[in-house]
Amino acid sequence: MEKDMNQDAEKAVPRTSTSDASSSSSSGSDSIRLEPIQTNRTNHSLRSVATHRLDGTDPYQNLENALTPDPEFAAECIAHTRTAASTASNASRPPDFEVVFEDGDPENPKNWSTLYRAWIIAALAYTGWIVVLYSTSYASTIPGLVEEFDSSTTIATLGMTTYLLGLAAGSLFLAPVSELYGRQNVYLVCLSCWALLILPSGLATNLTSIIVSRFFCAFFGAVMIANSPGTVVDIANPEFLAFVLSMWSIAPMNAPSTGGIIGGFVYQYLGWRWSGWIVLIGGGVGIGLMATCKETYPPTILQRKAARLRKETGDERWWCQFDQRVSNFELAKINLKRPIILFFTEPILWFLNFWLSLVYGVLYLCFVAYPIVFSQHRGWTPGISGLAFSGIGIGTMIAILTEPLIRRFINSQPRDPETGKVPPESTALVMAIGSIFTAIGQLVFAWTCLPTTIHWVIPIIFGIPFGLGNTLSFIYGANYLAGAYGIYSASALAGNAVVRSIFGGVLPLAGARMYQALTPQWAGTLLGLLEVMMIPIPFVFWKYGAKIRSKSPVICQLREEQERLDARRARYLAKLARREAQAAERNLEKNSGAEEEVTVTEGPGEEKVSSA
């Protein structure tokens, strides 16, 4: 779900510059040619761009830029195909008619009331929780599916596999859709499709229908994973962003563990079909909540405002910087191509993707292993057996609620002497701590889950460090990628999310047979040892991450682009300062001249005012 988190910073394209337009139109040809997009910055945009830089100062700052990119910044880093005619048209836009968010603008989502923004956060958290919960509540019903359809546990587990694969595919494809149609429309349409696709599972007469329908159901449900973090960034004030993201993430991050608990009781008392009906009812409530939320995506709001002003005034000169968009084809090509290229060419991603994917796969394997341990061997009912996941949930909560302390720890790390910022490696240390907790939790659970003479509370308690380590690894692994890859972080995170979901979907398929062949103790020990073998990876990035990043072609290219953009911004800011100084001087001269021109003459019984 984290990854959710992947709107591409390299996709947003603002208007074109006058200089580009003149050179294009002077050619006298409308032939299509490729050229870098320049931006016709106004005073509004210059101030917002001046301080934009991706660094590791705040654990959530880099994720914010990945989720809602600065269009002025991103436009420098993408090429776009356009005609000379369209370029000239963009150049004619007068700056005085640009639609922007003014200070205190009530249409700016960040200026909405605190109560309403809290309502939106609650709606996002609840609906995302329902969507992810459906991935693991299914696991508790597998015994019922095996019995009714006379199938095997491995085949029945495919329903969880296809759901996770659907979430991965949907996150990749649905993330850019909100840039075309706005977040609100995409939420409502996709959630409606997700809810309708729960029906085939609840009414199914064979396992094939369930397995296939769950993939497409998850594909549309992934909208909550792909776009919710961006919505949080849309409405949260920067100084409270870390806190708001933490509060929002409590629900979706705990969804896997609560799904196992709720699914167990529903299956025990109502049957396996009701695991879908309960989710459908909860999803209906979620759709109703989301329907009360207004559009939060700033480009869409400004586009609509510009269109409204053109209609109300009859003046076609009103425009906003987001009117010039990347074509749908270009947008799809970027979203699909760049994550693949980074995945196959970046050694940083090879190791981090493999480690995080293994951790994620073992997490979802627990939803097969826990019922085996507590239901089959300890004889617990499905509902009580689901309560064993509470340890993982508590560990997740600890990781989220300690975010302020972790952020303070990260900011206390040595800073880069060149930038004065905390480097991405500061988050790698938190990843390393998470990897240790994960391995400890898994190994002790494996050693204490059986025999039944060992008290049941011990393996459940060691679910706490397991959940804690998983959450630290996922959250700060994403932050490391965001800090390392800057404007390409959304692509890096997208590739990471896809690989993790594949591992999370495939590993549980081997769970039943592995635990049967090796016994729960040895199967769990094997998984724990694999996680122990992965511990050096985050420590290597913590110790040598800066050297590794310096040898990355993509990061070196990014650094060069950053330096070039910083120099260009400095020139623009200097030019802006001169313009403002000249404007202030002209206003002063104008006011002084006006005072000299007006004379007041007093006469007997009258007052005469004359102008020179």
C-alpha positions as CSV (number, residue, x, y, z in Angstrom):
1,M,0.0,0.0,0.0
2,E,2.9,2.3,0.6
3,K,3.6,2.5,-2.5
4,D,1.6,3.2,-3.0
5,M,2.5,6.3,-3.1
6,N,3.7,6.9,-6.8
7,Q,2.6,9.9,-8.8
8,D,5.5,10.6,-11.2
9,A,7.4,13.9,-10.6
10,E,8.6,13.7,-14.2
11,K,5.1,13.9,-15.7
12,A,3.7,17.3,-14.9
13,V,4.1,19.8,-17.8
14,P,3.2,23.5,-17.5
15,R,3.0,26.2,-20.1
16,T,5.8,26.9,-22.6
17,S,8.0,30.0,-22.6
18,T,7.9,33.0,-24.9
19,S,11.5,32.3,-26.1
20,D,10.6,28.8,-27.2
21,A,7.5,30.1,-28.9
22,S,9.2,32.8,-30.9
23,S,11.9,30.4,-32.1
24,S,9.3,27.8,-33.1
25,S,6.9,30.2,-34.8
26,S,9.6,31.9,-36.7
27,S,10.4,28.7,-38.6
28,G,7.1,29.1,-40.4
29,S,6.4,25.4,-40.2
30,D,4.0,23.4,-38.1
31,S,6.1,20.3,-38.3
32,I,6.4,18.4,-35.0
33,R,9.8,18.4,-33.3
34,L,11.2,17.4,-29.9
35,E,12.5,20.1,-27.7
36,P,12.8,20.6,-23.9
37,I,10.0,22.3,-22.3
38,Q,10.8,25.7,-20.8
39,T,8.5,27.5,-18.4
40,N,7.1,31.0,-18.6
41,R,7.5,31.7,-15.0
42,T,5.5,34.5,-13.4
43,N,6.0,36.1,-10.0
44,H,3.7,33.5,-8.5
45,S,5.6,30.5,-9.8
46,L,9.1,31.9,-9.1
47,R,8.5,32.2,-5.4
48,S,7.2,28.7,-5.2
49,V,10.0,27.2,-7.1
50,A,12.8,29.0,-5.4
51,T,13.1,26.7,-2.4
52,H,12.3,23.4,-4.2
53,R,15.0,20.9,-3.6
54,L,14.8,17.2,-2.9
55,D,16.9,16.2,0.2
56,G,16.7,14.0,3.2
57,T,15.9,16.6,5.8
58,D,12.4,15.4,6.6
59,P,11.5,11.7,6.4
60,Y,8.3,12.7,4.5
61,Q,9.6,15.6,2.5
62,N,10.9,13.5,-0.3
63,L,7.7,11.4,-0.4
64,E,5.7,14.7,-0.7
65,N,7.7,15.7,-3.8
66,A,7.2,12.3,-5.3
67,L,3.5,12.3,-4.7
68,T,2.7,15.9,-5.7
69,P,5.5,17.1,-7.9
70,D,6.2,20.8,-8.4
71,P,5.2,21.2,-12.1
72,E,7.7,24.0,-12.7
73,F,10.5,21.8,-11.5
74,A,9.4,18.7,-13.3
75,A,8.9,20.5,-16.5
76,E,12.6,21.1,-16.8
77,C,13.3,17.4,-16.8
78,I,11.0,16.0,-19.5
79,A,10.8,16.4,-23.3
80,H,7.4,16.9,-24.9
81,T,6.3,16.8,-28.6
82,R,4.5,19.9,-29.7
83,T,3.8,22.0,-32.8
84,A,5.0,25.5,-33.5
85,A,1.4,26.7,-33.7
86,S,0.6,25.4,-30.2
87,T,3.8,26.9,-28.8
88,A,2.9,30.3,-30.2
89,S,-0.5,30.0,-28.7
90,N,0.8,29.3,-25.3
91,A,3.3,32.3,-25.5
92,S,0.4,34.7,-26.0
93,R,-1.0,34.0,-22.6
94,P,-0.8,37.3,-20.6
95,P,0.7,36.8,-17.1
96,D,-2.0,39.1,-15.5
97,F,-4.7,36.5,-16.5
98,E,-2.9,33.5,-15.0
99,V,-5.1,31.7,-12.4
100,V,-3.2,30.8,-9.3
101,F,-3.9,30.2,-5.6
102,E,-3.6,33.6,-3.8
103,D,-2.9,33.9,-0.1
104,G,-5.9,32.7,1.9
105,D,-7.7,31.5,-1.3
106,P,-10.7,29.5,-0.1
107,E,-10.4,27.2,-3.1
108,N,-6.9,26.1,-2.0
109,P,-7.4,22.8,-0.2
110,K,-4.8,23.8,2.4
111,N,-7.0,26.7,3.4
112,W,-10.1,24.6,4.1
113,S,-11.3,24.3,7.7
114,T,-9.3,21.9,9.9
115,L,-12.5,19.9,10.7
116,Y,-13.3,19.3,7.0
117,R,-9.7,18.3,6.2
118,A,-9.7,15.9,9.2
119,W,-12.9,14.5,7.7
120,I,-11.2,13.9,4.4
121,I,-8.2,12.2,6.1
122,A,-10.7,9.9,8.0
123,A,-12.5,9.0,4.9
124,L,-9.3,8.2,3.1
125,A,-8.0,6.1,6.0
126,Y,-11.2,4.1,6.4
127,T,-11.7,3.4,2.7
128,G,-8.1,2.4,2.2
129,W,-8.3,0.2,5.2
130,I,-11.3,-1.6,3.8
131,V,-9.6,-2.2,0.4
132,V,-6.4,-3.6,1.9
133,L,-8.3,-5.6,4.6
134,Y,-10.0,-7.6,1.8
135,S,-6.6,-8.9,0.8
136,T,-6.1,-10.8,4.1
137,S,-9.6,-11.4,5.4
138,Y,-9.8,-13.9,2.5
139,A,-7.0,-16.0,3.9
140,S,-9.1,-16.8,7.0
141,T,-11.8,-18.3,4.7
142,I,-9.5,-20.7,2.8
143,P,-10.5,-23.8,4.8
144,G,-14.1,-23.1,3.9
145,L,-13.3,-22.7,0.2
146,V,-11.2,-25.9,0.2
147,E,-14.1,-27.8,1.8
148,E,-16.9,-26.4,-0.5
149,F,-15.1,-26.6,-3.8
150,D,-13.1,-29.8,-3.0
151,S,-9.8,-28.1,-3.8
152,S,-6.4,-27.7,-2.3
153,T,-5.0,-25.0,0.0
154,T,-2.5,-23.9,-2.6
155,I,-5.2,-23.4,-5.3
156,A,-7.5,-21.6,-2.8
157,T,-4.6,-19.3,-1.8
158,L,-4.4,-18.1,-5.4
159,G,-7.3,-15.7,-4.5
160,M,-5.0,-13.8,-2.2
161,T,-2.2,-13.9,-4.8
162,T,-4.4,-12.4,-7.6
163,Y,-5.6,-9.7,-5.3
164,L,-2.1,-8.5,-4.5
165,L,-1.1,-8.7,-8.1
166,G,-4.2,-6.6,-9.0
167,L,-3.2,-4.0,-6.4
168,A,0.3,-3.8,-8.0
169,A,-1.0,-3.5,-11.5
170,G,-3.7,-1.0,-10.5
171,S,-1.3,1.2,-8.6
172,L,0.9,1.5,-11.7
173,F,-1.9,2.3,-14.1
174,L,-4.2,4.4,-11.9
175,A,-1.6,6.7,-10.4
176,P,-1.4,9.1,-13.5
177,V,-5.2,9.0,-14.1
178,S,-5.9,11.5,-11.4
179,E,-3.6,14.0,-13.3
180,L,-6.0,13.8,-16.3
181,Y,-9.4,13.7,-14.6
182,G,-8.9,14.8,-11.0
183,R,-8.7,12.7,-7.9
184,Q,-12.4,12.8,-6.8
185,N,-13.8,11.5,-10.1
186,V,-11.2,8.7,-10.2
187,Y,-11.9,7.7,-6.6
188,L,-15.7,7.4,-7.1
189,V,-15.5,5.6,-10.4
190,C,-12.8,3.1,-9.4
191,L,-14.3,2.4,-6.0
192,S,-17.7,1.7,-7.6
193,C,-16.1,-0.8,-9.9
194,W,-14.2,-2.3,-7.0
195,A,-17.5,-2.8,-5.0
196,L,-19.3,-4.3,-8.0
197,L,-16.5,-6.8,-8.5
198,I,-16.9,-8.1,-5.0
199,L,-20.2,-9.6,-6.1
200,P,-18.8,-12.4,-8.3
201,S,-16.7,-13.7,-5.4
202,G,-19.7,-13.7,-3.0
203,L,-22.0,-15.4,-5.6
204,A,-19.3,-17.7,-7.1
205,T,-20.0,-21.4,-7.8
206,N,-16.4,-22.3,-8.5
207,L,-12.9,-21.2,-7.4
208,T,-11.9,-19.9,-10.8
209,S,-14.5,-17.2,-10.7
210,I,-13.2,-16.0,-7.3
211,I,-9.6,-16.1,-8.3
212,V,-10.2,-14.1,-11.5
213,S,-12.6,-11.6,-10.2
214,R,-10.4,-10.7,-7.2
215,F,-7.6,-9.6,-9.6
216,F,-9.9,-7.1,-11.3
217,C,-11.5,-6.1,-8.0
218,A,-8.1,-5.2,-6.6
219,F,-7.1,-3.4,-9.8
220,F,-9.7,-0.8,-9.2
221,G,-9.4,-0.8,-5.4
222,A,-5.7,0.1,-5.9
223,V,-6.9,3.7,-6.4
224,M,-6.8,4.1,-2.6
225,I,-3.2,3.0,-2.5
226,A,-2.0,5.0,-5.5
227,N,-3.8,8.3,-4.8
228,S,-4.5,8.6,-1.1
229,P,-1.0,9.7,0.0
230,G,-1.2,12.4,-2.7
231,T,-4.5,13.6,-1.4
232,V,-3.1,13.8,2.1
233,V,-0.3,16.0,0.7
234,D,-2.8,18.2,-1.1
235,I,-4.6,19.2,2.0
236,A,-2.0,19.0,4.8
237,N,0.0,22.1,5.7
238,P,3.7,21.4,5.2
239,E,4.6,21.8,8.9
240,F,2.1,19.1,9.9
241,L,2.6,16.8,6.9
242,A,4.6,14.2,8.8
243,F,2.0,14.0,11.6
244,V,-0.9,13.8,9.2
245,L,0.7,11.1,7.0
246,S,1.4,9.1,10.2
247,M,-2.3,9.4,11.3
248,W,-3.6,8.5,7.9
249,S,-1.3,5.5,7.6
250,I,-2.5,3.9,10.9
251,A,-5.5,2.4,9.1
252,P,-4.0,1.0,5.9
253,M,-0.9,-0.2,7.6
254,N,-2.9,-2.2,10.1
255,A,-5.3,-3.5,7.5
256,P,-3.5,-6.8,6.9
257,S,-3.5,-7.8,10.6
258,T,-7.1,-6.6,11.3
259,G,-8.2,-8.4,8.1
260,G,-7.0,-11.7,9.6
261,I,-8.8,-11.0,12.8
262,I,-12.1,-9.8,11.3
263,G,-12.0,-12.5,8.6
264,G,-11.6,-15.2,11.2
265,F,-14.7,-14.3,13.2
266,V,-16.8,-13.7,10.1
267,Y,-15.9,-17.1,8.6
268,Q,-16.5,-18.8,12.0
269,Y,-20.0,-17.4,12.6
270,L,-21.3,-16.5,9.1
271,G,-19.4,-18.6,6.6
272,W,-16.9,-17.8,3.9
273,R,-19.2,-15.9,1.6
274,W,-19.9,-13.3,4.2
275,S,-16.2,-12.3,4.3
276,G,-17.0,-10.6,0.9
277,W,-20.4,-9.3,2.0
278,I,-19.0,-7.6,5.1
279,V,-16.4,-5.9,2.9
280,L,-19.0,-4.9,0.4
281,I,-21.1,-3.2,3.2
282,G,-18.0,-1.5,4.6
283,G,-17.0,-0.5,1.0
284,G,-20.4,1.1,0.5
285,V,-19.9,3.2,3.6
286,G,-16.5,4.2,2.3
287,I,-17.9,5.2,-1.1
288,G,-20.4,7.4,0.7
289,L,-17.7,9.0,2.8
290,M,-15.6,9.7,-0.3
291,A,-18.6,11.2,-2.1
292,T,-18.6,14.0,0.6
293,C,-15.0,15.0,-0.2
294,K,-14.3,17.8,-2.7
295,E,-11.7,17.7,-5.3
296,T,-8.2,18.3,-3.8
297,Y,-5.8,18.0,-6.7
298,P,-4.5,21.6,-7.2
299,P,-4.0,21.4,-11.0
300,T,-7.6,20.2,-11.5
301,I,-9.0,22.9,-9.2
302,L,-7.0,25.6,-11.1
303,Q,-8.1,24.3,-14.5
304,R,-11.7,24.3,-13.4
305,K,-11.4,27.8,-12.0
306,A,-9.8,29.1,-15.2
307,A,-12.6,27.5,-17.2
308,R,-15.2,29.1,-14.9
309,L,-13.7,32.5,-15.3
310,R,-13.6,32.2,-19.1
311,K,-17.3,31.3,-19.0
312,E,-18.4,33.9,-16.5
313,T,-16.4,36.8,-18.0
314,G,-16.5,35.8,-21.7
315,D,-12.7,36.5,-21.7
316,E,-10.7,33.6,-23.2
317,R,-7.4,35.0,-21.8
318,W,-7.9,33.4,-18.4
319,W,-5.5,30.4,-18.2
320,C,-3.5,28.3,-15.7
321,Q,-0.1,26.7,-15.9
322,F,-1.6,23.2,-16.1
323,D,-3.6,23.8,-19.3
324,Q,-0.6,22.5,-21.3
325,R,-0.6,18.8,-20.5
326,V,1.5,15.8,-21.5
327,S,-0.5,13.6,-23.9
328,N,-2.2,10.5,-22.5
329,F,0.2,8.4,-24.6
330,E,3.3,10.2,-23.3
331,L,2.0,9.9,-19.7
332,A,1.4,6.2,-20.0
333,K,4.8,5.6,-21.7
334,I,6.6,7.4,-18.9
335,N,4.7,5.5,-16.1
336,L,5.4,2.1,-17.7
337,K,8.9,2.6,-19.2
338,R,10.9,4.5,-16.5
339,P,10.2,2.1,-13.6
340,I,11.3,-0.8,-15.8
341,I,14.4,0.9,-16.9
342,L,15.4,1.8,-13.4
343,F,14.6,-1.7,-12.1
344,F,17.0,-3.3,-14.6
345,T,19.8,-0.7,-14.6
346,E,20.1,0.5,-11.0
347,P,22.0,-1.7,-8.5
348,I,20.5,0.2,-5.6
349,L,17.1,-1.0,-6.7
350,W,18.3,-4.5,-7.2
351,F,19.2,-5.0,-3.6
352,L,16.6,-2.9,-1.9
353,N,13.8,-4.3,-4.1
354,F,14.9,-7.9,-3.3
355,W,15.2,-7.2,0.4
356,L,11.9,-5.3,0.9
357,S,10.1,-7.8,-1.4
358,L,11.3,-10.7,0.7
359,V,10.2,-9.0,3.9
360,Y,6.8,-8.3,2.3
361,G,6.4,-11.8,1.1
362,V,7.1,-13.3,4.5
363,L,4.6,-10.9,6.0
364,Y,1.8,-12.2,3.8
365,L,3.0,-15.8,4.3
366,C,2.1,-15.2,8.0
367,F,-1.6,-15.2,6.9
368,V,-1.1,-18.8,5.8
369,A,1.2,-19.8,8.6
370,Y,-0.7,-18.4,11.6
371,P,-3.9,-20.5,10.9
372,I,-1.7,-23.6,10.5
373,V,-0.1,-23.0,13.9
374,F,-3.0,-21.8,15.9
375,S,-6.0,-23.6,14.3
376,Q,-4.5,-26.9,13.1
377,H,-2.0,-27.5,15.8
378,R,-3.3,-25.6,18.8
379,G,-7.0,-26.3,18.0
380,W,-8.2,-22.7,18.2
381,T,-11.3,-21.6,16.4
382,P,-10.9,-19.4,13.2
383,G,-12.0,-16.3,15.1
384,I,-9.7,-16.8,18.1
385,S,-6.9,-17.8,15.8
386,G,-7.2,-14.5,14.0
387,L,-6.5,-12.7,17.2
388,A,-3.0,-14.0,17.0
389,F,-2.4,-11.2,14.4
390,S,-2.8,-8.6,17.1
391,G,0.9,-8.8,17.9
392,I,1.8,-7.7,14.4
393,G,-0.8,-4.9,14.6
394,I,0.7,-3.6,17.8
395,G,4.2,-3.5,16.4
396,T,2.9,-1.6,13.4
397,M,1.2,1.0,15.7
398,I,4.4,1.4,17.6
399,A,6.4,2.2,14.5
400,I,3.9,4.8,13.3
401,L,3.3,6.5,16.6
402,T,7.1,6.8,17.3
403,E,7.6,8.7,14.0
404,P,8.3,12.1,15.7
405,L,11.1,10.5,17.8
406,I,12.5,8.7,14.7
407,R,12.4,11.9,12.7
408,R,14.3,13.7,15.5
409,F,16.9,10.9,15.4
410,I,17.3,11.2,11.6
411,N,17.7,14.9,11.8
412,S,20.5,14.5,14.4
413,Q,22.6,12.5,12.0
414,P,25.7,14.2,10.3
415,R,24.8,16.5,7.5
416,D,26.1,16.7,4.0
417,P,28.9,19.5,4.1
418,E,27.9,20.6,0.6
419,T,24.2,20.9,1.0
420,G,23.8,21.2,4.7
421,K,21.1,18.6,4.6
422,V,20.7,15.2,6.1
423,P,21.6,12.6,3.4
424,P,19.3,9.7,2.5
425,E,21.7,7.3,4.4
426,S,20.3,8.7,7.7
427,T,17.0,6.8,6.9
428,A,19.0,3.7,6.0
429,L,20.0,3.4,9.6
430,V,16.3,3.1,10.6
431,M,15.9,0.5,7.9
432,A,18.7,-1.5,9.3
433,I,17.2,-1.4,12.8
434,G,13.9,-2.5,11.2
435,S,15.6,-5.5,9.5
436,I,17.0,-6.7,12.9
437,F,13.6,-6.5,14.6
438,T,11.9,-8.3,11.7
439,A,14.4,-11.2,11.8
440,I,14.2,-11.5,15.6
441,G,10.4,-11.6,15.6
442,Q,10.3,-14.2,12.9
443,L,12.9,-16.5,14.4
444,V,11.5,-16.4,18.0
445,F,8.0,-17.0,16.6
446,A,9.3,-20.1,14.7
447,W,11.0,-21.4,17.8
448,T,8.1,-20.9,20.2
449,C,5.0,-21.5,18.1
450,L,5.2,-25.2,18.8
451,P,5.0,-27.5,20.7
452,T,1.8,-26.6,22.4
453,T,3.4,-26.9,25.8
454,I,5.0,-23.5,25.1
455,H,2.5,-20.8,26.2
456,W,0.6,-19.2,23.3
457,V,1.3,-15.7,24.4
458,I,5.1,-16.0,23.6
459,P,4.8,-16.3,19.8
460,I,2.1,-13.7,19.7
461,I,4.3,-11.2,21.7
462,F,7.1,-11.7,19.3
463,G,4.8,-10.6,16.5
464,I,5.3,-7.1,17.9
465,P,9.0,-6.8,16.9
466,F,8.1,-8.5,13.6
467,G,5.4,-5.9,12.8
468,L,7.6,-3.1,14.1
469,G,10.5,-4.1,11.9
470,N,8.3,-4.6,8.8
471,T,6.8,-1.1,9.1
472,L,10.1,0.6,9.7
473,S,11.6,-1.2,6.7
474,F,8.7,-0.3,4.4
475,I,8.3,3.4,5.4
476,Y,11.9,4.3,5.6
477,G,12.9,2.2,2.6
478,A,10.5,4.3,0.6
479,N,12.1,7.4,2.1
480,Y,15.5,6.3,1.1
481,L,14.5,5.7,-2.5
482,A,12.8,9.0,-2.6
483,G,15.8,10.8,-1.2
484,A,18.2,9.0,-3.5
485,Y,16.3,9.3,-6.8
486,G,14.8,12.8,-6.4
487,I,12.4,13.6,-9.3
488,Y,12.7,9.9,-10.4
489,S,11.6,8.7,-7.0
490,A,8.0,8.0,-8.1
491,S,9.3,5.6,-10.8
492,A,11.6,3.9,-8.4
493,L,8.8,3.5,-5.8
494,A,6.4,2.2,-8.5
495,G,8.9,-0.5,-9.5
496,N,9.5,-1.4,-5.9
497,A,5.7,-1.7,-5.2
498,V,5.2,-4.0,-8.1
499,V,8.0,-6.3,-7.2
500,R,6.9,-6.4,-3.5
501,S,3.4,-7.3,-4.5
502,I,4.6,-10.1,-6.7
503,F,6.6,-11.6,-3.8
504,G,3.7,-11.0,-1.4
505,G,1.3,-12.8,-3.8
506,V,3.6,-15.7,-4.8
507,L,5.3,-16.7,-1.5
508,P,2.1,-17.6,0.3
509,L,1.4,-20.2,-2.4
510,A,4.3,-22.3,-1.1
511,G,3.3,-21.7,2.5
512,A,1.0,-24.7,3.1
513,R,3.3,-27.3,1.5
514,M,6.4,-25.8,3.1
515,Y,4.9,-25.8,6.6
516,Q,3.6,-29.3,6.1
517,A,6.9,-30.7,4.7
518,L,9.3,-28.9,7.1
519,T,7.0,-28.4,10.2
520,P,6.1,-24.9,11.3
521,Q,9.3,-24.6,13.4
522,W,11.7,-25.4,10.6
523,A,9.7,-23.6,7.9
524,G,9.6,-20.4,10.1
525,T,13.3,-20.8,10.9
526,L,14.2,-21.0,7.2
527,L,12.3,-17.8,6.6
528,G,13.9,-16.1,9.6
529,L,17.4,-17.1,8.4
530,L,16.7,-15.6,5.0
531,E,15.8,-12.4,6.7
532,V,19.0,-12.5,8.7
533,M,20.9,-12.9,5.5
534,M,19.2,-9.7,4.3
535,I,20.3,-7.6,7.3
536,P,23.6,-6.5,5.8
537,I,21.9,-4.8,2.9
538,P,20.5,-1.7,4.8
539,F,23.7,-1.6,6.8
540,V,25.8,-1.4,3.6
541,F,23.6,1.5,2.4
542,W,23.9,3.2,5.7
543,K,27.7,2.9,5.6
544,Y,28.5,3.2,1.9
545,G,25.3,4.6,0.5
546,A,26.9,7.9,-0.5
547,K,29.7,6.2,-2.5
548,I,27.1,3.8,-4.1
549,R,24.9,6.7,-5.1
550,S,27.9,8.6,-6.6
551,K,28.5,5.7,-9.0
552,S,24.9,5.6,-10.2
553,P,24.5,7.0,-13.7
554,V,20.9,8.1,-13.1
555,I,21.7,9.8,-9.8
556,C,24.8,11.5,-11.4
557,Q,22.5,12.8,-14.2
558,L,20.0,13.9,-11.6
559,R,22.7,15.8,-9.7
560,E,23.8,17.6,-12.9
561,E,20.2,18.5,-13.7
562,Q,19.7,19.8,-10.2
563,E,22.8,22.0,-10.4
564,R,21.7,23.3,-13.8
565,L,18.2,24.1,-12.5
566,D,19.6,25.7,-9.3
567,A,21.7,28.0,-11.5
568,R,18.7,28.8,-13.7
569,R,16.5,29.5,-10.6
570,A,19.2,31.8,-9.2
571,R,19.2,33.8,-12.4
572,Y,15.4,34.0,-12.4
573,L,15.3,35.1,-8.8
574,A,17.9,37.8,-9.4
575,K,15.9,39.0,-12.4
576,L,12.7,39.0,-10.3
577,A,14.3,41.0,-7.5
578,R,15.5,43.6,-10.1
579,R,11.9,43.8,-11.5
580,E,10.4,44.2,-8.1
581,A,12.9,46.9,-7.2
582,Q,12.3,48.8,-10.4
583,A,8.5,48.5,-9.9
584,A,8.8,49.8,-6.4
585,E,10.9,52.7,-7.6
586,R,8.4,53.6,-10.4
587,N,5.5,53.5,-7.9
588,L,7.4,55.8,-5.6
589,E,8.2,58.2,-8.4
590,K,4.6,58.1,-9.5
591,N,3.3,58.8,-6.1
592,S,5.7,61.7,-5.6
593,G,4.8,63.2,-9.0
594,A,1.1,63.0,-8.2
595,E,1.6,64.9,-5.0
596,E,3.5,67.6,-6.8
597,E,0.8,68.0,-9.5
598,V,-2.1,68.5,-7.0
599,T,-2.2,72.0,-5.4
600,V,-4.6,73.2,-2.9
601,T,-5.4,77.0,-2.9
602,E,-7.5,78.6,-0.2
603,G,-9.5,81.7,-0.8
604,P,-11.9,83.8,1.2
605,G,-14.8,81.6,2.0
606,E,-13.9,78.9,-0.5
607,E,-11.4,76.1,-1.2
608,K,-10.1,75.6,-4.7
609,V,-8.3,72.5,-6.0
610,S,-6.5,72.7,-9.3
611,S,-4.1,70.5,-11.2
612,A,-1.1,71.6,-13.0
